[in-house]
């Protein structure tokens, strides 16, 4: 029961002011949020995220991606995998300190970066999402997914 109360409190805090604190120490913090931006711009944001994770050992970094309703099937997962791969392989954050999750659907694809202490369990979904489905797998979608999968730093 105690864990359930903590999870509910964390969800309410995350949905209202993006952080929950005990004293002066933040427990859960929404670090950044962005949409379908260029890979070069995303890398800069992920660099900042990795820097914060290095300074907040042993916190966990969450990469929470929301798919666009009618968007390319698998795009959110591909973006989440790419972001984690970059943070772990290029920025050398241990693999077990970065977790990704596809949360559901919104009107546009978006990525939210969250930092939380290891002992805190994030509620799922972390942000408000709506029901939806993916669009058809078109040539444009296949090209986009290939671009995401082969992105390098």
KOLKEVO-894363 format. One record per residue: chain; x, y, z of N, C-alpha, C in turn; residue in one letter. Coordinates in steps of 0.02 Angstrom, whole numbers, always signed. Example, Ala and Ser with C-alpha at 12.3 -4.5 7.8 and 13.67 -1.06 7.14 Angstrom:
BEGIN
@kette:A	n.c1:+660	n.c2:-284	n.c3:+390	ca.c1:+615	ca.c2:-225	ca.c3:+390	c.c1:+660	c.c2:-165	c.c3:+390	rest:a;
@kette:A	n.c1:+642	n.c2:-112	n.c3:+354	ca.c1:+684	ca.c2:-53	ca.c3:+357	c.c1:+645	c.c2:+2	c.c3:+394	rest:s;
***
This chain:
BEGIN
@kette:A	n.c1:+41	n.c2:-60	n.c3:+0	ca.c1:+0	ca.c2:+0	ca.c3:+0	c.c1:+43	c.c2:+63	c.c3:+0	rest:x;
@kette:A	n.c1:+97	n.c2:+62	n.c3:+39	ca.c1:+141	ca.c2:+119	ca.c3:+42	c.c1:+171	c.c2:+136	c.c3:-26	rest:x;
@kette:A	n.c1:+192	n.c2:+84	n.c3:-64	ca.c1:+220	ca.c2:+94	ca.c3:-130	c.c1:+169	c.c2:+125	c.c3:-177	rest:x;
@kette:A	n.c1:+106	n.c2:+103	n.c3:-174	ca.c1:+54	ca.c2:+131	ca.c3:-215	c.c1:+45	c.c2:+206	c.c3:-202	rest:x;
@kette:A	n.c1:+46	n.c2:+225	n.c3:-138	ca.c1:+40	ca.c2:+296	ca.c3:-120	c.c1:+97	c.c2:+336	c.c3:-149	rest:x;
@kette:A	n.c1:+158	n.c2:+310	n.c3:-145	ca.c1:+216	ca.c2:+345	ca.c3:-172	c.c1:+209	c.c2:+354	c.c3:-247	rest:x;
@kette:A	n.c1:+188	n.c2:+301	n.c3:-282	ca.c1:+181	ca.c2:+305	ca.c3:-355	c.c1:+127	c.c2:+356	c.c3:-373	rest:x;
@kette:A	n.c1:+72	n.c2:+357	n.c3:-339	ca.c1:+18	ca.c2:+406	ca.c3:-353	c.c1:+44	c.c2:+476	c.c3:-340	rest:x;
@kette:A	n.c1:+79	n.c2:+487	n.c3:-285	ca.c1:+106	ca.c2:+553	ca.c3:-270	c.c1:+156	c.c2:+574	c.c3:-324	rest:x;
@kette:A	n.c1:+199	n.c2:+528	n.c3:-345	ca.c1:+247	ca.c2:+545	ca.c3:-397	c.c1:+212	c.c2:+563	c.c3:-462	rest:x;
@kette:A	n.c1:+159	n.c2:+526	n.c3:-480	ca.c1:+122	ca.c2:+541	ca.c3:-541	c.c1:+91	c.c2:+610	c.c3:-537	rest:x;
@kette:A	n.c1:+60	n.c2:+626	n.c3:-481	ca.c1:+29	ca.c2:+692	ca.c3:-473	c.c1:+81	c.c2:+747	c.c3:-476	rest:x;
@kette:A	n.c1:+137	n.c2:+737	n.c3:-445	ca.c1:+190	ca.c2:+788	ca.c3:-446	c.c1:+217	c.c2:+797	c.c3:-517	rest:x;
@kette:A	n.c1:+226	n.c2:+742	n.c3:-552	ca.c1:+253	ca.c2:+746	ca.c3:-620	c.c1:+204	c.c2:+781	c.c3:-667	rest:x;
@kette:A	n.c1:+140	n.c2:+772	n.c3:-656	ca.c1:+92	ca.c2:+802	ca.c3:-701	c.c1:+77	c.c2:+875	c.c3:-684	rest:x;
@kette:A	n.c1:+98	n.c2:+899	n.c3:-625	ca.c1:+83	ca.c2:+968	ca.c3:-606	c.c1:+143	c.c2:+1014	c.c3:-614	rest:x;
@kette:A	n.c1:+199	n.c2:+1000	n.c3:-580	ca.c1:+255	ca.c2:+1047	ca.c3:-583	c.c1:+320	c.c2:+1015	c.c3:-606	rest:x;
@kette:A	n.c1:+317	n.c2:+956	n.c3:-633	ca.c1:+375	ca.c2:+921	ca.c3:-662	c.c1:+426	c.c2:+897	c.c3:-612	rest:x;
@kette:A	n.c1:+415	n.c2:+905	n.c3:-547	ca.c1:+463	ca.c2:+877	ca.c3:-499	c.c1:+428	c.c2:+865	c.c3:-432	rest:x;
@kette:A	n.c1:+459	n.c2:+822	n.c3:-393	ca.c1:+436	ca.c2:+808	ca.c3:-325	c.c1:+498	c.c2:+811	c.c3:-282	rest:x;
@kette:A	n.c1:+493	n.c2:+846	n.c3:-226	ca.c1:+552	ca.c2:+854	ca.c3:-184	c.c1:+537	c.c2:+835	c.c3:-112	rest:x;
@kette:A	n.c1:+589	n.c2:+810	n.c3:-78	ca.c1:+588	ca.c2:+799	ca.c3:-7	c.c1:+642	c.c2:+845	c.c3:+20	rest:x;
@kette:A	n.c1:+622	n.c2:+896	n.c3:+57	ca.c1:+669	ca.c2:+947	ca.c3:+77	c.c1:+692	c.c2:+984	c.c3:+15	rest:x;
@kette:A	n.c1:+758	n.c2:+989	n.c3:+6	ca.c1:+785	ca.c2:+1022	ca.c3:-53	c.c1:+808	c.c2:+974	c.c3:-107	rest:x;
@kette:A	n.c1:+797	n.c2:+909	n.c3:-97	ca.c1:+822	ca.c2:+859	ca.c3:-143	c.c1:+765	c.c2:+836	c.c3:-189	rest:x;
@kette:A	n.c1:+769	n.c2:+850	n.c3:-255	ca.c1:+716	ca.c2:+827	ca.c3:-300	c.c1:+718	c.c2:+751	c.c3:-309	rest:x;
@kette:A	n.c1:+661	n.c2:+720	n.c3:-308	ca.c1:+658	ca.c2:+648	ca.c3:-318	c.c1:+649	c.c2:+631	c.c3:-391	rest:x;
@kette:A	n.c1:+599	n.c2:+658	n.c3:-422	ca.c1:+586	ca.c2:+645	ca.c3:-492	c.c1:+584	c.c2:+712	c.c3:-528	rest:x;
@kette:A	n.c1:+620	n.c2:+715	n.c3:-584	ca.c1:+624	ca.c2:+779	ca.c3:-618	c.c1:+618	c.c2:+768	c.c3:-694	rest:x;
@kette:A	n.c1:+570	n.c2:+804	n.c3:-724	ca.c1:+567	ca.c2:+804	ca.c3:-797	c.c1:+624	c.c2:+848	c.c3:-820	rest:x;
@kette:A	n.c1:+673	n.c2:+819	n.c3:-853	ca.c1:+733	ca.c2:+855	ca.c3:-872	c.c1:+723	c.c2:+894	c.c3:-937	rest:x;
@kette:A	n.c1:+691	n.c2:+863	n.c3:-986	ca.c1:+682	ca.c2:+895	ca.c3:-1051	c.c1:+625	c.c2:+861	c.c3:-1088	rest:x;
@kette:A	n.c1:+599	n.c2:+897	n.c3:-1137	ca.c1:+546	ca.c2:+870	ca.c3:-1180	c.c1:+553	c.c2:+902	c.c3:-1248	rest:x;
@kette:A	n.c1:+547	n.c2:+861	n.c3:-1300	ca.c1:+553	ca.c2:+887	ca.c3:-1368	c.c1:+514	c.c2:+844	c.c3:-1416	rest:x;
@kette:A	n.c1:+501	n.c2:+872	n.c3:-1474	ca.c1:+463	ca.c2:+837	ca.c3:-1526	c.c1:+509	c.c2:+806	c.c3:-1577	rest:x;
@kette:A	n.c1:+487	n.c2:+804	n.c3:-1639	ca.c1:+525	ca.c2:+773	ca.c3:-1694	c.c1:+576	c.c2:+824	c.c3:-1719	rest:x;
@kette:A	n.c1:+632	n.c2:+829	n.c3:-1683	ca.c1:+684	ca.c2:+877	ca.c3:-1700	c.c1:+740	c.c2:+842	c.c3:-1739	rest:x;
@kette:A	n.c1:+784	n.c2:+881	n.c3:-1769	ca.c1:+841	ca.c2:+853	ca.c3:-1806	c.c1:+886	c.c2:+814	c.c3:-1758	rest:x;
@kette:A	n.c1:+919	n.c2:+762	n.c3:-1784	ca.c1:+962	ca.c2:+719	ca.c3:-1744	c.c1:+1018	c.c2:+760	c.c3:-1712	rest:x;
@kette:A	n.c1:+1046	n.c2:+809	n.c3:-1746	ca.c1:+1099	ca.c2:+851	ca.c3:-1718	c.c1:+1074	c.c2:+888	c.c3:-1656	rest:x;
@kette:A	n.c1:+1014	n.c2:+913	n.c3:-1659	ca.c1:+985	ca.c2:+948	ca.c3:-1601	c.c1:+969	c.c2:+900	c.c3:-1544	rest:x;
@kette:A	n.c1:+945	n.c2:+841	n.c3:-1562	ca.c1:+930	ca.c2:+791	ca.c3:-1511	c.c1:+993	c.c2:+768	c.c3:-1475	rest:x;
@kette:A	n.c1:+1048	n.c2:+760	n.c3:-1511	ca.c1:+1111	ca.c2:+741	ca.c3:-1479	c.c1:+1133	c.c2:+792	c.c3:-1427	rest:x;
@kette:A	n.c1:+1124	n.c2:+856	n.c3:-1442	ca.c1:+1142	ca.c2:+908	ca.c3:-1393	c.c1:+1101	c.c2:+901	c.c3:-1330	rest:x;
@kette:A	n.c1:+1037	n.c2:+886	n.c3:-1336	ca.c1:+994	ca.c2:+877	ca.c3:-1278	c.c1:+1013	c.c2:+814	c.c3:-1240	rest:x;
@kette:A	n.c1:+1030	n.c2:+761	n.c3:-1276	ca.c1:+1051	ca.c2:+699	ca.c3:-1244	c.c1:+1118	c.c2:+707	c.c3:-1209	rest:x;
@kette:A	n.c1:+1162	n.c2:+749	n.c3:-1236	ca.c1:+1226	ca.c2:+764	ca.c3:-1203	c.c1:+1212	c.c2:+795	c.c3:-1134	rest:x;
@kette:A	n.c1:+1167	n.c2:+843	n.c3:-1131	ca.c1:+1149	ca.c2:+875	ca.c3:-1067	c.c1:+1119	c.c2:+824	c.c3:-1019	rest:x;
@kette:A	n.c1:+1076	n.c2:+781	n.c3:-1045	ca.c1:+1045	ca.c2:+729	ca.c3:-1005	c.c1:+1098	c.c2:+682	c.c3:-975	rest:x;
@kette:A	n.c1:+1145	n.c2:+661	n.c3:-1017	ca.c1:+1199	ca.c2:+616	ca.c3:-994	c.c1:+1242	c.c2:+651	c.c3:-942	rest:x;
@kette:A	n.c1:+1257	n.c2:+714	n.c3:-952	ca.c1:+1297	ca.c2:+752	ca.c3:-904	c.c1:+1262	c.c2:+753	c.c3:-835	rest:x;
@kette:A	n.c1:+1197	n.c2:+765	n.c3:-835	ca.c1:+1160	ca.c2:+765	ca.c3:-772	c.c1:+1160	c.c2:+696	c.c3:-739	rest:x;
@kette:A	n.c1:+1152	n.c2:+644	n.c3:-779	ca.c1:+1153	ca.c2:+576	ca.c3:-752	c.c1:+1221	c.c2:+560	c.c3:-721	rest:x;
@kette:A	n.c1:+1275	n.c2:+582	n.c3:-753	ca.c1:+1341	ca.c2:+571	ca.c3:-725	c.c1:+1349	c.c2:+604	c.c3:-657	rest:x;
@kette:A	n.c1:+1319	n.c2:+663	n.c3:-650	ca.c1:+1325	ca.c2:+701	ca.c3:-588	c.c1:+1275	c.c2:+680	c.c3:-534	rest:x;
@kette:A	n.c1:+1228	n.c2:+637	n.c3:-552	ca.c1:+1176	ca.c2:+617	ca.c3:-505	c.c1:+1177	c.c2:+541	c.c3:-494	rest:x;
@kette:A	n.c1:+1237	n.c2:+513	n.c3:-493	ca.c1:+1244	ca.c2:+441	ca.c3:-481	c.c1:+1214	c.c2:+424	c.c3:-414	rest:x;
@kette:A	n.c1:+1172	n.c2:+375	n.c3:-406	ca.c1:+1152	ca.c2:+322	ca.c3:-450	c.c1:+1081	c.c2:+330	c.c3:-479	rest:x;
@kette:A	n.c1:+1062	n.c2:+390	n.c3:-498	ca.c1:+996	ca.c2:+402	ca.c3:-526	c.c1:+986	c.c2:+364	c.c3:-591	rest:x;
@kette:A	n.c1:+923	n.c2:+356	n.c3:-610	ca.c1:+905	ca.c2:+322	ca.c3:-672	c.c1:+878	c.c2:+374	c.c3:-720	rest:x;
@kette:A	n.c1:+899	n.c2:+369	n.c3:-783	ca.c1:+873	ca.c2:+413	ca.c3:-835	c.c1:+820	c.c2:+376	c.c3:-875	rest:x;
@kette:A	n.c1:+763	n.c2:+406	n.c3:-882	ca.c1:+708	ca.c2:+377	ca.c3:-921	c.c1:+699	c.c2:+415	c.c3:-986	rest:x;
@kette:A	n.c1:+694	n.c2:+378	n.c3:-1041	ca.c1:+679	ca.c2:+407	ca.c3:-1106	c.c1:+609	c.c2:+383	c.c3:-1123	rest:x;
@kette:A	n.c1:+561	n.c2:+428	n.c3:-1117	ca.c1:+490	ca.c2:+412	ca.c3:-1127	c.c1:+467	c.c2:+442	c.c3:-1193	rest:x;
@kette:A	n.c1:+448	n.c2:+399	n.c3:-1240	ca.c1:+429	ca.c2:+423	ca.c3:-1306	c.c1:+355	c.c2:+410	c.c3:-1317	rest:x;
@kette:A	n.c1:+323	n.c2:+458	n.c3:-1348	ca.c1:+252	ca.c2:+453	ca.c3:-1364	c.c1:+245	c.c2:+454	c.c3:-1440	rest:x;
@kette:A	n.c1:+210	n.c2:+405	n.c3:-1467	ca.c1:+198	ca.c2:+401	ca.c3:-1539	c.c1:+146	c.c2:+451	c.c3:-1562	rest:x;
@kette:A	n.c1:+149	n.c2:+471	n.c3:-1624	ca.c1:+97	ca.c2:+514	ca.c3:-1654	c.c1:+40	c.c2:+469	c.c3:-1678	rest:x;
@kette:A	n.c1:-21	n.c2:+491	n.c3:-1665	ca.c1:-79	ca.c2:+455	ca.c3:-1691	c.c1:-75	c.c2:+455	c.c3:-1767	rest:x;
@kette:A	n.c1:-77	n.c2:+396	n.c3:-1797	ca.c1:-73	ca.c2:+390	ca.c3:-1870	c.c1:-2	c.c2:+397	c.c3:-1897	rest:x;
@kette:A	n.c1:+48	n.c2:+399	n.c3:-1852	ca.c1:+117	ca.c2:+406	ca.c3:-1874	c.c1:+147	c.c2:+340	c.c3:-1897	rest:x;
@kette:A	n.c1:+211	n.c2:+341	n.c3:-1911	ca.c1:+246	ca.c2:+282	ca.c3:-1935	c.c1:+250	c.c2:+228	c.c3:-1881	rest:x;
@kette:A	n.c1:+231	n.c2:+168	n.c3:-1899	ca.c1:+234	ca.c2:+112	ca.c3:-1852	c.c1:+306	c.c2:+99	c.c3:-1831	rest:x;
@kette:A	n.c1:+319	n.c2:+101	n.c3:-1766	ca.c1:+385	ca.c2:+86	ca.c3:-1740	c.c1:+431	c.c2:+146	c.c3:-1734	rest:x;
@kette:A	n.c1:+408	n.c2:+205	n.c3:-1753	ca.c1:+452	ca.c2:+264	ca.c3:-1751	c.c1:+471	c.c2:+283	c.c3:-1679	rest:x;
@kette:A	n.c1:+423	n.c2:+282	n.c3:-1635	ca.c1:+438	ca.c2:+300	ca.c3:-1565	c.c1:+489	c.c2:+251	c.c3:-1536	rest:x;
@kette:A	n.c1:+480	n.c2:+188	n.c3:-1548	ca.c1:+528	ca.c2:+138	ca.c3:-1522	c.c1:+597	c.c2:+148	c.c3:-1553	rest:x;
@kette:A	n.c1:+599	n.c2:+162	n.c3:-1617	ca.c1:+663	ca.c2:+173	ca.c3:-1651	c.c1:+699	c.c2:+234	c.c3:-1622	rest:x;
@kette:A	n.c1:+661	n.c2:+288	n.c3:-1608	ca.c1:+690	ca.c2:+348	ca.c3:-1579	c.c1:+715	c.c2:+334	c.c3:-1508	rest:x;
@kette:A	n.c1:+677	n.c2:+297	n.c3:-1470	ca.c1:+697	ca.c2:+280	ca.c3:-1401	c.c1:+761	c.c2:+238	c.c3:-1401	rest:x;
@kette:A	n.c1:+764	n.c2:+188	n.c3:-1445	ca.c1:+823	ca.c2:+146	ca.c3:-1451	c.c1:+884	c.c2:+187	c.c3:-1470	rest:x;
@kette:A	n.c1:+875	n.c2:+232	n.c3:-1519	ca.c1:+931	ca.c2:+274	ca.c3:-1541	c.c1:+956	c.c2:+318	c.c3:-1484	rest:x;
@kette:A	n.c1:+910	n.c2:+348	n.c3:-1447	ca.c1:+929	ca.c2:+392	ca.c3:-1392	c.c1:+967	c.c2:+353	c.c3:-1338	rest:x;
@kette:A	n.c1:+942	n.c2:+295	n.c3:-1320	ca.c1:+977	ca.c2:+255	ca.c3:-1270	c.c1:+1045	c.c2:+233	c.c3:-1295	rest:x;
@kette:A	n.c1:+1049	n.c2:+211	n.c3:-1357	ca.c1:+1112	ca.c2:+190	ca.c3:-1386	c.c1:+1163	c.c2:+247	c.c3:-1383	rest:x;
@kette:A	n.c1:+1142	n.c2:+307	n.c3:-1398	ca.c1:+1186	ca.c2:+365	ca.c3:-1397	c.c1:+1211	c.c2:+379	c.c3:-1326	rest:x;
@kette:A	n.c1:+1166	n.c2:+380	n.c3:-1278	ca.c1:+1184	ca.c2:+395	ca.c3:-1209	c.c1:+1229	c.c2:+341	c.c3:-1180	rest:x;
@kette:A	n.c1:+1216	n.c2:+278	n.c3:-1196	ca.c1:+1256	ca.c2:+223	ca.c3:-1168	c.c1:+1322	c.c2:+215	c.c3:-1204	rest:x;
@kette:A	n.c1:+1322	n.c2:+213	n.c3:-1270	ca.c1:+1383	ca.c2:+199	ca.c3:-1307	c.c1:+1428	c.c2:+260	c.c3:-1316	rest:x;
@kette:A	n.c1:+1398	n.c2:+316	n.c3:-1332	ca.c1:+1438	ca.c2:+376	ca.c3:-1346	c.c1:+1454	c.c2:+415	c.c3:-1282	rest:x;
@kette:A	n.c1:+1406	n.c2:+422	n.c3:-1237	ca.c1:+1416	ca.c2:+460	ca.c3:-1176	c.c1:+1436	c.c2:+416	c.c3:-1116	rest:x;
@kette:A	n.c1:+1438	n.c2:+351	n.c3:-1127	ca.c1:+1463	ca.c2:+302	ca.c3:-1078	c.c1:+1425	c.c2:+300	c.c3:-1012	rest:x;
@kette:A	n.c1:+1360	n.c2:+309	n.c3:-1015	ca.c1:+1318	ca.c2:+299	ca.c3:-956	c.c1:+1303	c.c2:+224	c.c3:-953	rest:x;
@kette:A	n.c1:+1311	n.c2:+192	n.c3:-895	ca.c1:+1298	ca.c2:+119	ca.c3:-891	c.c1:+1228	c.c2:+102	c.c3:-917	rest:x;
@kette:A	n.c1:+1224	n.c2:+47	n.c3:-954	ca.c1:+1161	ca.c2:+27	ca.c3:-986	c.c1:+1105	c.c2:+19	c.c3:-936	rest:x;
@kette:A	n.c1:+1120	n.c2:-1	n.c3:-874	ca.c1:+1067	ca.c2:-13	ca.c3:-825	c.c1:+1045	c.c2:+51	c.c3:-790	rest:x;
@kette:A	n.c1:+1070	n.c2:+109	n.c3:-811	ca.c1:+1048	ca.c2:+173	ca.c3:-783	c.c1:+1005	c.c2:+212	c.c3:-833	rest:x;
@kette:A	n.c1:+990	n.c2:+181	n.c3:-890	ca.c1:+949	ca.c2:+215	ca.c3:-941	c.c1:+894	c.c2:+167	c.c3:-962	rest:x;
@kette:A	n.c1:+832	n.c2:+189	n.c3:-955	ca.c1:+773	ca.c2:+148	ca.c3:-972	c.c1:+731	c.c2:+186	c.c3:-1022	rest:x;
@kette:A	n.c1:+708	n.c2:+152	n.c3:-1074	ca.c1:+663	ca.c2:+184	ca.c3:-1121	c.c1:+595	c.c2:+149	c.c3:-1120	rest:x;
@kette:A	n.c1:+544	n.c2:+187	n.c3:-1138	ca.c1:+477	ca.c2:+158	ca.c3:-1141	c.c1:+435	c.c2:+199	c.c3:-1190	rest:x;
@kette:A	n.c1:+396	n.c2:+165	n.c3:-1230	ca.c1:+347	ca.c2:+198	ca.c3:-1273	c.c1:+283	c.c2:+202	c.c3:-1232	rest:x;
@kette:A	n.c1:+258	n.c2:+262	n.c3:-1223	ca.c1:+203	ca.c2:+274	ca.c3:-1176	c.c1:+133	c.c2:+270	c.c3:-1206	rest:x;
@kette:A	n.c1:+126	n.c2:+280	n.c3:-1270	ca.c1:+60	ca.c2:+281	ca.c3:-1300	c.c1:+58	c.c2:+330	c.c3:-1358	rest:x;
@kette:A	n.c1:+3	n.c2:+366	n.c3:-1364	ca.c1:-6	ca.c2:+410	ca.c3:-1422	c.c1:-27	c.c2:+480	c.c3:-1400	rest:x;
@kette:A	n.c1:-5	n.c2:+529	n.c3:-1438	ca.c1:-27	ca.c2:+598	ca.c3:-1433	c.c1:-34	c.c2:+624	c.c3:-1505	rest:x;
@kette:A	n.c1:-51	n.c2:+687	n.c3:-1512	ca.c1:-59	ca.c2:+714	ca.c3:-1579	c.c1:+6	c.c2:+717	c.c3:-1618	rest:x;
@kette:A	n.c1:+62	n.c2:+724	n.c3:-1583	ca.c1:+128	ca.c2:+726	ca.c3:-1615	c.c1:+177	c.c2:+683	c.c3:-1576	rest:x;
@kette:A	n.c1:+227	n.c2:+658	n.c3:-1611	ca.c1:+279	ca.c2:+618	ca.c3:-1578	c.c1:+319	c.c2:+664	c.c3:-1531	rest:x;
@kette:A	n.c1:+336	n.c2:+638	n.c3:-1472	ca.c1:+376	ca.c2:+678	ca.c3:-1425	c.c1:+418	c.c2:+632	c.c3:-1382	rest:x;
@kette:A	n.c1:+472	n.c2:+660	n.c3:-1356	ca.c1:+517	ca.c2:+624	ca.c3:-1311	c.c1:+522	c.c2:+665	c.c3:-1247	rest:x;
@kette:A	n.c1:+516	n.c2:+631	n.c3:-1190	ca.c1:+524	ca.c2:+663	ca.c3:-1125	c.c1:+582	c.c2:+627	c.c3:-1089	rest:x;
@kette:A	n.c1:+629	n.c2:+667	n.c3:-1063	ca.c1:+685	ca.c2:+641	ca.c3:-1026	c.c1:+673	c.c2:+655	c.c3:-952	rest:x;
@kette:A	n.c1:+675	n.c2:+603	n.c3:-911	ca.c1:+660	ca.c2:+608	ca.c3:-840	c.c1:+718	c.c2:+578	c.c3:-801	rest:x;
@kette:A	n.c1:+735	n.c2:+610	n.c3:-745	ca.c1:+786	ca.c2:+584	ca.c3:-700	c.c1:+754	c.c2:+569	c.c3:-633	rest:x;
@kette:A	n.c1:+765	n.c2:+508	n.c3:-607	ca.c1:+735	ca.c2:+487	ca.c3:-544	c.c1:+785	c.c2:+445	c.c3:-504	rest:x;
@kette:A	n.c1:+780	n.c2:+447	n.c3:-438	ca.c1:+822	ca.c2:+403	ca.c3:-398	c.c1:+807	c.c2:+330	c.c3:-413	rest:x;
@kette:A	n.c1:+857	n.c2:+288	n.c3:-404	ca.c1:+850	ca.c2:+216	ca.c3:-420	c.c1:+792	c.c2:+184	c.c3:-382	rest:x;
@kette:A	n.c1:+779	n.c2:+205	n.c3:-321	ca.c1:+728	ca.c2:+173	ca.c3:-280	c.c1:+656	c.c2:+195	c.c3:-297	rest:x;
@kette:A	n.c1:+648	n.c2:+245	n.c3:-340	ca.c1:+582	ca.c2:+270	ca.c3:-358	c.c1:+557	c.c2:+233	c.c3:-420	rest:x;
@kette:A	n.c1:+495	n.c2:+212	n.c3:-417	ca.c1:+463	ca.c2:+179	ca.c3:-474	c.c1:+417	c.c2:+230	c.c3:-508	rest:x;
@kette:A	n.c1:+431	n.c2:+246	n.c3:-571	ca.c1:+390	ca.c2:+294	ca.c3:-607	c.c1:+322	c.c2:+263	c.c3:-623	rest:x;
@kette:A	n.c1:+271	n.c2:+303	n.c3:-619	ca.c1:+205	ca.c2:+280	ca.c3:-640	c.c1:+204	c.c2:+274	c.c3:-716	rest:x;
@kette:A	n.c1:+162	n.c2:+231	n.c3:-741	ca.c1:+156	ca.c2:+223	ca.c3:-813	c.c1:+84	c.c2:+230	c.c3:-833	rest:x;
@kette:A	n.c1:+66	n.c2:+271	n.c3:-880	ca.c1:+111	ca.c2:+316	ca.c3:-916	c.c1:+128	c.c2:+377	c.c3:-873	rest:x;
@kette:A	n.c1:+186	n.c2:+405	n.c3:-884	ca.c1:+210	ca.c2:+462	ca.c3:-846	c.c1:+172	c.c2:+525	c.c3:-865	rest:x;
@kette:A	n.c1:+152	n.c2:+529	n.c3:-927	ca.c1:+116	ca.c2:+588	ca.c3:-951	c.c1:+49	c.c2:+567	c.c3:-981	rest:x;
@kette:A	n.c1:+6	n.c2:+615	n.c3:-990	ca.c1:-61	ca.c2:+600	ca.c3:-1017	c.c1:-55	c.c2:+578	c.c3:-1090	rest:x;
@kette:A	n.c1:-84	n.c2:+521	n.c3:-1105	ca.c1:-84	ca.c2:+496	ca.c3:-1173	c.c1:-155	c.c2:+478	c.c3:-1193	rest:x;
@kette:A	n.c1:-166	n.c2:+468	n.c3:-1257	ca.c1:-232	ca.c2:+450	ca.c3:-1281	c.c1:-228	c.c2:+386	c.c3:-1322	rest:x;
@kette:A	n.c1:-285	n.c2:+354	n.c3:-1331	ca.c1:-283	ca.c2:+294	ca.c3:-1373	c.c1:-270	c.c2:+313	c.c3:-1446	rest:x;
@kette:A	n.c1:-240	n.c2:+268	n.c3:-1482	ca.c1:-226	ca.c2:+283	ca.c3:-1552	c.c1:-197	c.c2:+222	c.c3:-1586	rest:x;
@kette:A	n.c1:-185	n.c2:+230	n.c3:-1650	ca.c1:-154	ca.c2:+177	ca.c3:-1689	c.c1:-103	c.c2:+208	c.c3:-1735	rest:x;
@kette:A	n.c1:-59	n.c2:+165	n.c3:-1760	ca.c1:-9	ca.c2:+186	ca.c3:-1808	c.c1:-40	c.c2:+192	c.c3:-1877	rest:x;
@kette:A	n.c1:-8	n.c2:+230	n.c3:-1919	ca.c1:-29	ca.c2:+236	ca.c3:-1989	c.c1:-1	c.c2:+179	c.c3:-2030	rest:x;
@kette:A	n.c1:-14	n.c2:+179	n.c3:-2095	ca.c1:+12	ca.c2:+125	ca.c3:-2138	c.c1:+88	c.c2:+131	c.c3:-2146	rest:x;
@kette:A	n.c1:+121	n.c2:+75	n.c3:-2160	ca.c1:+193	ca.c2:+74	ca.c3:-2171	c.c1:+206	c.c2:+93	c.c3:-2244	rest:x;
@kette:A	n.c1:+219	n.c2:+156	n.c3:-2254	ca.c1:+231	ca.c2:+182	ca.c3:-2321	c.c1:+306	c.c2:+182	c.c3:-2336	rest:x;
@kette:A	n.c1:+323	n.c2:+198	n.c3:-2398	ca.c1:+394	ca.c2:+204	ca.c3:-2417	c.c1:+427	c.c2:+259	c.c3:-2376	rest:x;
@kette:A	n.c1:+391	n.c2:+313	n.c3:-2365	ca.c1:+418	ca.c2:+369	ca.c3:-2325	c.c1:+433	c.c2:+346	c.c3:-2253	rest:x;
@kette:A	n.c1:+388	n.c2:+305	n.c3:-2225	ca.c1:+399	ca.c2:+279	ca.c3:-2157	c.c1:+460	c.c2:+232	c.c3:-2156	rest:x;
@kette:A	n.c1:+465	n.c2:+188	n.c3:-2204	ca.c1:+523	ca.c2:+143	ca.c3:-2206	c.c1:+588	c.c2:+182	c.c3:-2211	rest:x;
@kette:A	n.c1:+588	n.c2:+235	n.c3:-2251	ca.c1:+648	ca.c2:+277	ca.c3:-2258	c.c1:+665	c.c2:+311	c.c3:-2192	rest:x;
@kette:A	n.c1:+614	n.c2:+339	n.c3:-2159	ca.c1:+625	ca.c2:+372	ca.c3:-2095	c.c1:+652	c.c2:+324	c.c3:-2042	rest:x;
@kette:A	n.c1:+622	n.c2:+265	n.c3:-2038	ca.c1:+645	ca.c2:+215	ca.c3:-1989	c.c1:+717	c.c2:+193	c.c3:-2003	rest:x;
@kette:A	n.c1:+734	n.c2:+186	n.c3:-2067	ca.c1:+803	ca.c2:+168	ca.c3:-2085	c.c1:+852	c.c2:+224	c.c3:-2065	rest:x;
@kette:A	n.c1:+832	n.c2:+286	n.c3:-2077	ca.c1:+873	ca.c2:+343	ca.c3:-2057	c.c1:+886	c.c2:+344	c.c3:-1983	rest:x;
@kette:A	n.c1:+833	n.c2:+332	n.c3:-1943	ca.c1:+839	ca.c2:+332	ca.c3:-1871	c.c1:+885	c.c2:+275	c.c3:-1848	rest:x;
@kette:A	n.c1:+875	n.c2:+216	n.c3:-1876	ca.c1:+915	ca.c2:+157	ca.c3:-1857	c.c1:+989	c.c2:+164	c.c3:-1874	rest:x;
@kette:A	n.c1:+1004	n.c2:+201	n.c3:-1927	ca.c1:+1074	ca.c2:+207	ca.c3:-1948	c.c1:+1107	c.c2:+272	c.c3:-1928	rest:x;
@kette:A	n.c1:+1074	n.c2:+311	n.c3:-1886	ca.c1:+1102	ca.c2:+375	ca.c3:-1862	c.c1:+1166	c.c2:+361	c.c3:-1823	rest:x;
@kette:A	n.c1:+1215	n.c2:+401	n.c3:-1834	ca.c1:+1280	ca.c2:+395	ca.c3:-1799	c.c1:+1298	c.c2:+461	c.c3:-1769	rest:x;
@kette:A	n.c1:+1347	n.c2:+458	n.c3:-1726	ca.c1:+1370	ca.c2:+519	ca.c3:-1694	c.c1:+1440	c.c2:+534	c.c3:-1718	rest:x;
***
